[in-house]
Amino acid sequence: RLLKVMIDKMEYVLDGKNQTKLNIYTSHESSIVALLATMGIWTPHVPEYSSAVILELLEDGTDHFVK
């Protein structure tokens, strides 16, 4: 669910429907694990307190990508 919300927000920006520069989401470690697992980048461990996942929507000419 969290990843879908993030993707939807990025699509709104790409479609010109939203000019928000920053979105901040907070969650428990179980949600961070689920997000990383969904993205295929989780290694089995419990994220430490105050862990962060940062996704950036970047533009290179007419191309866009997520870092």
MMTF fields as JSON, N, C-alpha, C and O atoms, coordinates in Angstrom:
{
  "mmtfVersion": "1.0.0",
  "mmtfProducer": "UNKNOWN",
  "numBonds": 267,
  "numAtoms": 268,
  "numGroups": 67,
  "numChains": 1,
  "numModels": 1,
  "chainsPerModel": [1],
  "groupsPerChain": [67],
  "chainIdList": ["A"],
  "bondAtomList": [4, 2, 8, 6, 12, 10, 16, 14, 20, 18, 24, 22, 28, 26, 32, 30, 36, 34, 40, 38, 44, 42, 48, 46, 52, 50, 56, 54, 60, 58, 64, 62, 68, 66, 72, 70, 76, 74, 80, 78, 84, 82, 88, 86, 92, 90, 96, 94, 100, 98, 104, 102, 108, 106, 112, 110, 116, 114, 120, 118, 124, 122, 128, 126, 132, 130, 136, 134, 140, 138, 144, 142, 148, 146, 152, 150, 156, 154, 160, 158, 164, 162, 168, 166, 172, 170, 176, 174, 180, 178, 184, 182, 188, 186, 192, 190, 196, 194, 200, 198, 204, 202, 208, 206, 212, 210, 216, 214, 220, 218, 224, 222, 228, 226, 232, 230, 236, 234, 240, 238, 244, 242, 248, 246, 252, 250, 256, 254, 260, 258, 264, 262],
  "bondOrderList": [1, 1, 1, 1, 1, 1, 1, 1, 1, 1, 1, 1, 1, 1, 1, 1, 1, 1, 1, 1, 1, 1, 1, 1, 1, 1, 1, 1, 1, 1, 1, 1, 1, 1, 1, 1, 1, 1, 1, 1, 1, 1, 1, 1, 1, 1, 1, 1, 1, 1, 1, 1, 1, 1, 1, 1, 1, 1, 1, 1, 1, 1, 1, 1, 1, 1],
  "groupList": [{"groupName": "ARG", "atomNameList": ["N", "CA", "C", "O"], "elementList": ["N", "C", "C", "O"], "formalChargeList": [0, 0, 0, 0], "bondAtomList": [1, 0, 2, 1, 3, 2], "bondOrderList": [1, 1, 2], "singleLetterCode": "R", "chemCompType": "L-PEPTIDE LINKING"}, {"groupName": "LEU", "atomNameList": ["N", "CA", "C", "O"], "elementList": ["N", "C", "C", "O"], "formalChargeList": [0, 0, 0, 0], "bondAtomList": [1, 0, 2, 1, 3, 2], "bondOrderList": [1, 1, 2], "singleLetterCode": "L", "chemCompType": "L-PEPTIDE LINKING"}, {"groupName": "LYS", "atomNameList": ["N", "CA", "C", "O"], "elementList": ["N", "C", "C", "O"], "formalChargeList": [0, 0, 0, 0], "bondAtomList": [1, 0, 2, 1, 3, 2], "bondOrderList": [1, 1, 2], "singleLetterCode": "K", "chemCompType": "L-PEPTIDE LINKING"}, {"groupName": "VAL", "atomNameList": ["N", "CA", "C", "O"], "elementList": ["N", "C", "C", "O"], "formalChargeList": [0, 0, 0, 0], "bondAtomList": [1, 0, 2, 1, 3, 2], "bondOrderList": [1, 1, 2], "singleLetterCode": "V", "chemCompType": "L-PEPTIDE LINKING"}, {"groupName": "MET", "atomNameList": ["N", "CA", "C", "O"], "elementList": ["N", "C", "C", "O"], "formalChargeList": [0, 0, 0, 0], "bondAtomList": [1, 0, 2, 1, 3, 2], "bondOrderList": [1, 1, 2], "singleLetterCode": "M", "chemCompType": "L-PEPTIDE LINKING"}, {"groupName": "ILE", "atomNameList": ["N", "CA", "C", "O"], "elementList": ["N", "C", "C", "O"], "formalChargeList": [0, 0, 0, 0], "bondAtomList": [1, 0, 2, 1, 3, 2], "bondOrderList": [1, 1, 2], "singleLetterCode": "I", "chemCompType": "L-PEPTIDE LINKING"}, {"groupName": "ASP", "atomNameList": ["N", "CA", "C", "O"], "elementList": ["N", "C", "C", "O"], "formalChargeList": [0, 0, 0, 0], "bondAtomList": [1, 0, 2, 1, 3, 2], "bondOrderList": [1, 1, 2], "singleLetterCode": "D", "chemCompType": "L-PEPTIDE LINKING"}, {"groupName": "GLU", "atomNameList": ["N", "CA", "C", "O"], "elementList": ["N", "C", "C", "O"], "formalChargeList": [0, 0, 0, 0], "bondAtomList": [1, 0, 2, 1, 3, 2], "bondOrderList": [1, 1, 2], "singleLetterCode": "E", "chemCompType": "L-PEPTIDE LINKING"}, {"groupName": "TYR", "atomNameList": ["N", "CA", "C", "O"], "elementList": ["N", "C", "C", "O"], "formalChargeList": [0, 0, 0, 0], "bondAtomList": [1, 0, 2, 1, 3, 2], "bondOrderList": [1, 1, 2], "singleLetterCode": "Y", "chemCompType": "L-PEPTIDE LINKING"}, {"groupName": "GLY", "atomNameList": ["N", "CA", "C", "O"], "elementList": ["N", "C", "C", "O"], "formalChargeList": [0, 0, 0, 0], "bondAtomList": [1, 0, 2, 1, 3, 2], "bondOrderList": [1, 1, 2], "singleLetterCode": "G", "chemCompType": "PEPTIDE LINKING"}, {"groupName": "ASN", "atomNameList": ["N", "CA", "C", "O"], "elementList": ["N", "C", "C", "O"], "formalChargeList": [0, 0, 0, 0], "bondAtomList": [1, 0, 2, 1, 3, 2], "bondOrderList": [1, 1, 2], "singleLetterCode": "N", "chemCompType": "L-PEPTIDE LINKING"}, {"groupName": "GLN", "atomNameList": ["N", "CA", "C", "O"], "elementList": ["N", "C", "C", "O"], "formalChargeList": [0, 0, 0, 0], "bondAtomList": [1, 0, 2, 1, 3, 2], "bondOrderList": [1, 1, 2], "singleLetterCode": "Q", "chemCompType": "L-PEPTIDE LINKING"}, {"groupName": "THR", "atomNameList": ["N", "CA", "C", "O"], "elementList": ["N", "C", "C", "O"], "formalChargeList": [0, 0, 0, 0], "bondAtomList": [1, 0, 2, 1, 3, 2], "bondOrderList": [1, 1, 2], "singleLetterCode": "T", "chemCompType": "L-PEPTIDE LINKING"}, {"groupName": "SER", "atomNameList": ["N", "CA", "C", "O"], "elementList": ["N", "C", "C", "O"], "formalChargeList": [0, 0, 0, 0], "bondAtomList": [1, 0, 2, 1, 3, 2], "bondOrderList": [1, 1, 2], "singleLetterCode": "S", "chemCompType": "L-PEPTIDE LINKING"}, {"groupName": "HIS", "atomNameList": ["N", "CA", "C", "O"], "elementList": ["N", "C", "C", "O"], "formalChargeList": [0, 0, 0, 0], "bondAtomList": [1, 0, 2, 1, 3, 2], "bondOrderList": [1, 1, 2], "singleLetterCode": "H", "chemCompType": "L-PEPTIDE LINKING"}, {"groupName": "ALA", "atomNameList": ["N", "CA", "C", "O"], "elementList": ["N", "C", "C", "O"], "formalChargeList": [0, 0, 0, 0], "bondAtomList": [1, 0, 2, 1, 3, 2], "bondOrderList": [1, 1, 2], "singleLetterCode": "A", "chemCompType": "L-PEPTIDE LINKING"}, {"groupName": "TRP", "atomNameList": ["N", "CA", "C", "O"], "elementList": ["N", "C", "C", "O"], "formalChargeList": [0, 0, 0, 0], "bondAtomList": [1, 0, 2, 1, 3, 2], "bondOrderList": [1, 1, 2], "singleLetterCode": "W", "chemCompType": "L-PEPTIDE LINKING"}, {"groupName": "PRO", "atomNameList": ["N", "CA", "C", "O"], "elementList": ["N", "C", "C", "O"], "formalChargeList": [0, 0, 0, 0], "bondAtomList": [1, 0, 2, 1, 3, 2], "bondOrderList": [1, 1, 2], "singleLetterCode": "P", "chemCompType": "L-PEPTIDE LINKING"}, {"groupName": "PHE", "atomNameList": ["N", "CA", "C", "O"], "elementList": ["N", "C", "C", "O"], "formalChargeList": [0, 0, 0, 0], "bondAtomList": [1, 0, 2, 1, 3, 2], "bondOrderList": [1, 1, 2], "singleLetterCode": "F", "chemCompType": "L-PEPTIDE LINKING"}],
  "groupTypeList": [0, 1, 1, 2, 3, 4, 5, 6, 2, 4, 7, 8, 3, 1, 6, 9, 2, 10, 11, 12, 2, 1, 10, 5, 8, 12, 13, 14, 7, 13, 13, 5, 3, 15, 1, 1, 15, 12, 4, 9, 5, 16, 12, 17, 14, 3, 17, 7, 8, 13, 13, 15, 3, 5, 1, 7, 1, 1, 7, 6, 9, 12, 6, 14, 18, 3, 2],
  "groupIdList": [1, 2, 3, 4, 5, 6, 7, 8, 9, 10, 11, 12, 13, 14, 15, 16, 17, 18, 19, 20, 21, 22, 23, 24, 25, 26, 27, 28, 29, 30, 31, 32, 33, 34, 35, 36, 37, 38, 39, 40, 41, 42, 43, 44, 45, 46, 47, 48, 49, 50, 51, 52, 53, 54, 55, 56, 57, 58, 59, 60, 61, 62, 63, 64, 65, 66, 67],
  "secStructList": [7, 2, 2, 2, 2, 2, 2, 2, 2, 2, 2, 2, 2, 2, 6, 6, 1, 7, 7, 7, 7, 7, 7, 7, 7, 7, 7, 7, 2, 2, 2, 2, 2, 2, 2, 2, 2, 2, 6, 6, 7, 7, 7, 1, 1, 7, 7, 7, 6, 6, 7, 7, 7, 7, 7, 7, 3, 3, 3, 3, 6, 6, 3, 3, 3, 3, 7],
  "xCoordList": [0.821, 0.0, 0.865, 0.597, 1.894, 2.75, 3.434, 3.494, 3.944, 4.606, 3.627, 3.993, 2.392, 1.384, 1.113, 1.003, 1.006, 0.788, 1.952, 1.743, 3.17, 4.352, 4.365, 4.638, 4.07, 4.039, 2.948, 3.17, 1.768, 0.674, 1.078, 0.795, 1.732, 2.175, 3.167, 3.108, 4.076, 5.044, 4.355, 4.723, 3.357, 2.616, 1.849, 1.746, 1.305, 0.616, 1.575, 1.204, 2.799, 3.806, 4.115, 4.169, 4.318, 4.637, 3.499, 3.733, 2.255, 1.086, 0.785, -0.146, 1.568, 1.343, 0.193, -0.243, -0.317, -1.45, -1.016, -1.85, 0.27, 0.76, 2.184, 3.005, 2.476, 3.816, 4.535, 5.532, 4.04, 4.66, 6.102, 6.383, 7.011, 8.443, 8.899, 9.919, 8.156, 8.595, 7.393, 6.451, 7.427, 6.433, 7.185, 8.198, 6.698, 7.325, 6.306, 5.172, 6.719, 5.873, 6.601, 7.821, 5.873, 6.465, 5.775, 4.608, 6.515, 5.926, 6.739, 7.819, 6.191, 6.881, 7.847, 7.776, 8.741, 9.747, 9.115, 9.675, 7.963, 7.316, 6.884, 6.936, 6.462, 6.089, 7.314, 7.257, 8.416, 9.659, 10.137, 10.571, 10.056, 10.43, 9.547, 10.046, 8.238, 7.315, 7.638, 7.604, 7.949, 8.302, 9.563, 9.589, 10.602, 11.858, 11.68, 12.253, 10.889, 10.641, 9.886, 10.201, 8.902, 8.14, 9.042, 8.855, 10.017, 10.953, 12.061, 12.867, 12.102, 13.099, 14.486, 15.474, 14.58, 15.894, 16.065, 16.971, 15.216, 15.309, 16.222, 16.109, 17.12, 17.903, 17.387, 17.147, 17.21, 16.582, 17.275, 18.371, 16.62, 17.045, 15.901, 14.998, 15.942, 14.969, 15.593, 16.674, 14.932, 15.487, 15.684, 14.865, 16.766, 17.049, 16.095, 15.471, 15.996, 15.179, 15.602, 16.793, 14.655, 14.814, 15.457, 16.113, 15.267, 15.743, 14.982, 13.865, 15.594, 14.963, 15.121, 16.142, 14.095, 14.138, 13.857, 12.828, 14.747, 14.594, 14.455, 15.322, 13.364, 13.13, 13.076, 12.384, 13.798, 13.811, 13.318, 13.749, 12.427, 11.991, 12.873, 12.825, 13.667, 14.636, 14.298, 13.636, 14.762, 14.528, 15.869, 16.775, 15.973, 17.163, 16.671, 16.393, 16.57, 15.991, 14.506, 13.754, 14.08, 12.669, 12.42, 11.275, 13.47, 13.339, 13.226, 13.799, 12.476, 12.336, 12.714, 12.491, 13.282, 13.619, 13.616, 13.666, 13.557, 13.542, 14.874, 15.365, 15.443, 16.722, 16.464, 17.392],
  "yCoordList": [-1.198, 0.0, 1.262, 2.191, 1.306, 2.49, 2.762, 3.909, 1.728, 1.914, 2.446, 3.298, 1.957, 2.442, 3.925, 4.68, 4.345, 5.767, 6.596, 7.652, 6.122, 6.845, 6.94, 8.001, 5.832, 5.815, 6.74, 7.486, 6.693, 7.574, 9.043, 9.831, 9.416, 10.811, 11.209, 12.325, 10.301, 10.594, 10.739, 11.598, 9.899, 9.997, 11.312, 11.893, 11.792, 13.086, 14.202, 15.106, 14.139, 15.145, 15.065, 16.088, 13.849, 13.677, 14.137, 14.635, 13.966, 14.382, 15.872, 16.383, 16.574, 17.998, 18.311, 19.46, 17.306, 17.501, 17.927, 18.314, 17.859, 18.167, 18.699, 18.124, 19.768, 20.355, 20.195, 20.872, 19.314, 19.088, 18.641, 17.75, 19.251, 18.952, 17.861, 17.215, 17.646, 16.693, 16.041, 16.721, 14.728, 13.973, 13.191, 12.557, 13.232, 12.498, 11.518, 11.889, 10.275, 9.23, 8.634, 8.471, 8.315, 7.634, 6.288, 6.126, 5.323, 3.994, 3.194, 3.6, 2.059, 1.123, 0.273, 0.235, -0.401, -1.212, -2.297, -2.663, -2.809, -3.851, -3.302, -4.018, -2.049, -1.436, -1.153, -1.267, -0.788, -0.571, -1.884, -1.922, -2.963, -4.287, -4.652, -5.133, -4.425, -4.747, -3.926, -4.451, -2.651, -1.794, -2.297, -2.433, -2.572, -3.055, -4.419, -4.672, -5.296, -6.623, -6.498, -7.196, -5.62, -5.399, -4.897, -5.245, -4.081, -3.539, -4.533, -4.283, -5.661, -6.695, -6.36, -6.882, -5.488, -5.072, -5.309, -4.74, -6.133, -6.389, -7.566, -8.615, -7.39, -8.501, -8.742, -7.782, -9.996, -10.296, -9.629, -10.018, -8.643, -7.958, -7.046, -6.751, -6.612, -5.645, -4.259, -4.013, -3.355, -2.003, -1.349, -1.515, -0.617, 0.057, 1.226, 1.717, 1.66, 2.81, 4.02, 4.264, 4.747, 5.946, 5.658, 6.525, 4.435, 4.106, 4.933, 5.387, 5.119, 5.912, 5.228, 4.6, 5.36, 4.943, 6.212, 6.857, 6.567, 7.798, 7.445, 6.79, 7.885, 7.707, 9.088, 9.977, 9.266, 10.543, 10.348, 9.426, 11.203, 11.237, 12.256, 13.449, 11.778, 12.635, 12.767, 11.909, 13.849, 14.127, 14.289, 14.959, 13.66, 13.795, 14.108, 13.204, 15.375, 15.765, 15.473, 16.047, 14.572, 14.185, 12.871, 12.428, 12.243, 10.976, 11.229, 12.18, 10.36, 10.417, 9.063, 8.028, 9.076, 7.822, 8.02, 9.146, 6.908, 6.929, 6.423, 5.38, 7.171, 6.786, 6.468, 6.117],
  "zCoordList": [0.0, 0.0, 0.0, -0.763, 0.843, 0.921, -0.415, -0.859, -1.05, -2.339, -3.382, -4.193, -3.371, -4.323, -4.109, -5.075, -2.869, -2.573, -3.104, -3.703, -2.888, -3.367, -4.895, -5.458, -5.55, -7.016, -7.541, -8.494, -6.921, -7.34, -7.23, -8.132, -6.138, -5.955, -7.047, -7.564, -7.397, -8.453, -9.804, -10.604, -10.056, -11.32, -11.409, -12.489, -10.278, -10.272, -10.671, -11.419, -10.176, -10.53, -12.024, -12.706, -12.528, -13.95, -14.853, -15.954, -14.377, -15.156, -15.001, -15.623, -14.175, -13.961, -13.028, -12.956, -12.304, -11.402, -10.002, -9.183, -9.729, -8.391, -8.505, -9.22, -7.82, -7.845, -6.505, -6.251, -5.658, -4.357, -4.538, -5.339, -3.802, -3.919, -2.961, -3.203, -1.872, -0.857, -0.205, 0.203, -0.107, 0.651, 1.71, 1.415, 2.935, 4.033, 4.594, 4.895, 4.728, 5.293, 6.488, 6.455, 7.524, 8.673, 8.837, 8.481, 9.38, 9.567, 10.571, 10.999, 10.927, 11.814, 10.994, 9.765, 11.693, 10.999, 10.128, 9.095, 10.532, 9.724, 8.36, 7.359, 8.319, 7.042, 6.185, 4.96, 6.82, 6.076, 5.474, 4.323, 6.253, 5.744, 4.551, 3.534, 4.671, 3.576, 2.326, 1.213, 2.504, 1.373, 0.683, -0.54, 1.456, 0.878, 0.215, -0.844, 0.832, 0.253, -1.072, -2.035, -1.118, -2.348, -3.467, -4.633, -3.102, -4.086, -4.426, -5.323, -3.711, -3.975, -3.47, -3.986, -2.46, -1.961, -0.465, 0.144, 0.138, 1.575, 1.855, 1.221, 2.799, 3.329, 4.736, 5.469, 5.137, 6.423, 7.618, 8.022, 8.151, 9.377, 9.817, 9.033, 11.049, 11.545, 11.402, 11.938, 10.691, 10.55, 11.92, 12.824, 12.055, 13.314, 13.527, 12.586, 14.776, 15.134, 14.297, 14.106, 13.821, 12.985, 11.626, 11.05, 11.117, 9.769, 8.736, 8.986, 7.591, 6.533, 5.188, 4.906, 4.368, 2.968, 2.17, 2.372, 1.28, 0.508, -0.97, -1.547, -1.567, -2.997, -3.629, -3.133, -4.71, -5.416, -6.84, -7.532, -7.27, -8.663, -9.374, -9.076, -10.305, -10.986, -12.467, -13.051, -13.051, -14.466, -15.169, -14.673, -16.334, -17.173, -18.582, -19.37, -18.881, -20.168, -20.164, -19.377, -21.051, -21.093, -20.369, -20.27, -19.864, -19.14, -17.642, -17.111, -16.977, -15.527, -14.956, -15.584, -13.773, -13.111, -11.605, -11.11, -10.889, -9.423, -8.927, -9.359, -8.022, -7.415, -5.958, -5.229]
}
